[in-house]
Amino acid sequence: MPFIQVNILEGRTPETKERFIREVTDLASEVFDAPEQNVRVMINELPPEHWGIAGESVKKRREK
């Protein structure tokens, strides 16, 4: 059973996340020759203060 997990910053629309889930499911089903019903997709949304790039949070980088 393919289990795909992705970490993203908060802020995407529900429609965008639904599209991502659909398209990743379709691709995983095709590539792994797995029934669609067996594919799992988990989206972890993180606040910008919990994501760091080059030693500072995305929140701080956005404030500049």
Backbone torsions as a table, in degrees:
resi	resn	phi	psi	omega
1	MET	NA	113.4	176.1
2	PRO	-66.5	132.8	176.0
3	PHE	-126.2	112.7	-177.2
4	ILE	-109.4	127.0	-179.3
5	GLN	-123.3	134.1	-179.5
6	VAL	-132.9	140.0	175.6
7	ASN	-106.1	128.3	178.2
8	ILE	-136.6	160.7	173.2
9	LEU	-75.4	148.7	176.7
10	GLU	-58.9	155.0	171.8
11	GLY	124.3	-10.4	178.3
12	ARG	-75.7	150.2	178.6
13	THR	-74.6	156.5	174.8
14	PRO	-56.8	-36.4	179.5
15	GLU	-64.5	-39.6	178.4
16	THR	-64.8	-42.5	179.5
17	LYS	-67.0	-39.3	176.4
18	GLU	-61.7	-42.4	178.3
19	ARG	-62.3	-44.2	179.0
20	PHE	-58.7	-48.2	-179.7
21	ILE	-58.7	-46.0	-179.8
22	ARG	-61.0	-50.2	-174.4
23	GLU	-69.8	-37.6	177.1
24	VAL	-67.2	-40.4	177.5
25	THR	-61.1	-46.9	179.4
26	ASP	-59.6	-45.5	-178.4
27	LEU	-65.8	-46.5	-179.8
28	ALA	-62.2	-40.4	178.7
29	SER	-60.9	-43.2	179.7
30	GLU	-69.0	-50.9	-175.1
31	VAL	-65.8	-43.0	-176.8
32	PHE	-92.3	1.6	-178.1
33	ASP	50.3	48.4	-177.7
34	ALA	-114.4	144.0	175.3
35	PRO	-60.9	139.7	-179.9
36	GLU	-52.4	-36.3	-178.2
37	GLN	-64.2	-18.0	-178.7
38	ASN	-93.7	-6.5	-177.4
39	VAL	-87.2	132.0	177.0
40	ARG	-118.9	137.5	178.2
41	VAL	-129.0	128.1	177.6
42	MET	-122.1	128.1	176.3
43	ILE	-108.0	121.7	174.3
44	ASN	-103.3	118.5	178.3
45	GLU	-99.0	129.8	-177.9
46	LEU	-116.1	140.4	174.2
47	PRO	-69.6	151.4	-176.9
48	PRO	-58.9	-24.8	178.6
49	GLU	-77.8	-6.9	178.2
50	HIS	-103.4	7.8	-177.5
51	TRP	-124.8	122.0	-177.7
52	GLY	-111.8	143.8	175.6
53	ILE	-134.9	123.6	176.4
54	ALA	52.9	39.8	172.5
55	GLY	89.1	4.8	175.7
56	GLU	-143.6	155.8	-177.4
57	SER	-71.0	156.1	175.4
58	VAL	-61.8	-36.0	178.1
59	LYS	-56.9	-47.5	-179.3
60	LYS	-65.8	-40.4	179.1
61	ARG	-62.2	-37.8	-179.5
62	ARG	-70.6	-25.2	-178.9
63	GLU	-75.9	-16.1	-178.6
64	LYS	-72.2	NA	NA
